[in-house]
Amino acid sequence: MQLNITGHHIEITPSMSNYIKEKTKRLTRHFDQVLNINVILEVQKLEHKAEASILVSGNQLFAESVDEDMYAAIDSLADKLDRQVLKHKEKITRKHRQEGSHRNIIAE
């Protein structure tokens, strides 16, 4: 898995980078086929925005979060991405199960 962290109008500190790495570990724990994660952190006046694009096998997922605190925005972003990854994983397993049952019907 490749993780790219970019900051717009903000300096990415080592503690912030480690925090993002810890949050993205949860995504790979749920779905091991995460290939690439691009995280963009941005500050606009009082709004802290975190957005991420994830390349998984067969799809690309995107989420963004805006909050008054950057760490809260990263937490919210991680939760959104986790839900999307689990939903994508469920779709894949459901599709494979349907293909298997379809083959059994044809064979009979």
C-alpha positions as a Python dict, from the first residue, in 0.01 Angstrom:
ca = {
    (1, 'M'): (0, 0, 0),
    (2, 'Q'): (127, 342, -94),
    (3, 'L'): (26, 645, 115),
    (4, 'N'): (66, 1001, -19),
    (5, 'I'): (-5, 1294, 214),
    (6, 'T'): (-27, 1647, 72),
    (7, 'G'): (-93, 1973, 253),
    (8, 'H'): (-246, 2288, 106),
    (9, 'H'): (-176, 2594, 321),
    (10, 'I'): (-66, 2366, 604),
    (11, 'E'): (259, 2202, 704),
    (12, 'I'): (236, 1827, 752),
    (13, 'T'): (396, 1758, 1089),
    (14, 'P'): (539, 1415, 1178),
    (15, 'S'): (269, 1368, 1443),
    (16, 'M'): (-4, 1444, 1188),
    (17, 'S'): (156, 1206, 940),
    (18, 'N'): (174, 929, 1203),
    (19, 'Y'): (-190, 993, 1298),
    (20, 'I'): (-300, 949, 936),
    (21, 'K'): (-92, 631, 904),
    (22, 'E'): (-259, 484, 1215),
    (23, 'K'): (-604, 567, 1080),
    (24, 'T'): (-532, 413, 740),
    (25, 'K'): (-412, 89, 901),
    (26, 'R'): (-775, 28, 997),
    (27, 'L'): (-872, 35, 629),
    (28, 'T'): (-615, -227, 534),
    (29, 'R'): (-725, -441, 828),
    (30, 'H'): (-1079, -457, 686),
    (31, 'F'): (-978, -493, 321),
    (32, 'D'): (-627, -598, 224),
    (33, 'Q'): (-650, -502, -145),
    (34, 'V'): (-601, -127, -91),
    (35, 'L'): (-338, -25, -346),
    (36, 'N'): (-296, 351, -309),
    (37, 'I'): (-423, 622, -73),
    (38, 'N'): (-392, 993, -153),
    (39, 'V'): (-473, 1225, 140),
    (40, 'I'): (-502, 1601, 96),
    (41, 'L'): (-521, 1827, 401),
    (42, 'E'): (-629, 2187, 351),
    (43, 'V'): (-695, 2489, 571),
    (44, 'Q'): (-931, 2768, 465),
    (45, 'K'): (-979, 3032, 734),
    (46, 'L'): (-1151, 2842, 1017),
    (47, 'E'): (-1232, 2525, 822),
    (48, 'H'): (-999, 2228, 820),
    (49, 'K'): (-1065, 1998, 528),
    (50, 'A'): (-938, 1644, 482),
    (51, 'E'): (-1005, 1450, 165),
    (52, 'A'): (-882, 1116, 41),
    (53, 'S'): (-892, 908, -271),
    (54, 'I'): (-837, 535, -239),
    (55, 'L'): (-750, 304, -524),
    (56, 'V'): (-872, -48, -449),
    (57, 'S'): (-877, -342, -685),
    (58, 'G'): (-1145, -262, -939),
    (59, 'N'): (-1263, 74, -804),
    (60, 'Q'): (-1168, 417, -674),
    (61, 'L'): (-1326, 554, -354),
    (62, 'F'): (-1339, 919, -249),
    (63, 'A'): (-1440, 1094, 72),
    (64, 'E'): (-1397, 1435, 229),
    (65, 'S'): (-1459, 1584, 569),
    (66, 'V'): (-1466, 1941, 701),
    (67, 'D'): (-1433, 2032, 1069),
    (68, 'E'): (-1298, 2303, 1298),
    (69, 'D'): (-1008, 2079, 1406),
    (70, 'M'): (-779, 1893, 1164),
    (71, 'Y'): (-760, 1581, 1380),
    (72, 'A'): (-1141, 1568, 1403),
    (73, 'A'): (-1162, 1604, 1025),
    (74, 'I'): (-915, 1315, 984),
    (75, 'D'): (-1120, 1100, 1225),
    (76, 'S'): (-1439, 1170, 1034),
    (77, 'L'): (-1264, 1102, 704),
    (78, 'A'): (-1133, 768, 830),
    (79, 'D'): (-1485, 667, 940),
    (80, 'K'): (-1631, 755, 601),
    (81, 'L'): (-1359, 567, 416),
    (82, 'D'): (-1400, 266, 644),
    (83, 'R'): (-1772, 248, 561),
    (84, 'Q'): (-1701, 276, 189),
    (85, 'V'): (-1432, 7, 198),
    (86, 'L'): (-1662, -231, 387),
    (87, 'K'): (-1942, -162, 140),
    (88, 'H'): (-1707, -228, -154),
    (89, 'K'): (-1587, -551, 7),
    (90, 'E'): (-1947, -664, 58),
    (91, 'K'): (-2029, -594, -307),
    (92, 'I'): (-1733, -801, -422),
    (93, 'T'): (-1816, -1097, -200),
    (94, 'R'): (-2183, -1080, -297),
    (95, 'K'): (-2091, -1079, -666),
    (96, 'H'): (-1861, -1380, -627),
    (97, 'R'): (-2127, -1572, -437),
    (98, 'Q'): (-2384, -1502, -709),
    (99, 'E'): (-2144, -1619, -979),
    (100, 'G'): (-2085, -1944, -793),
    (101, 'S'): (-2456, -2015, -750),
    (102, 'H'): (-2517, -1932, -1117),
    (103, 'R'): (-2261, -2193, -1223),
    (104, 'N'): (-2431, -2457, -1009),
    (105, 'I'): (-2766, -2391, -1180),
    (106, 'I'): (-2609, -2424, -1527),
    (107, 'A'): (-2429, -2746, -1430),
    (108, 'E'): (-2753, -2911, -1315),
}
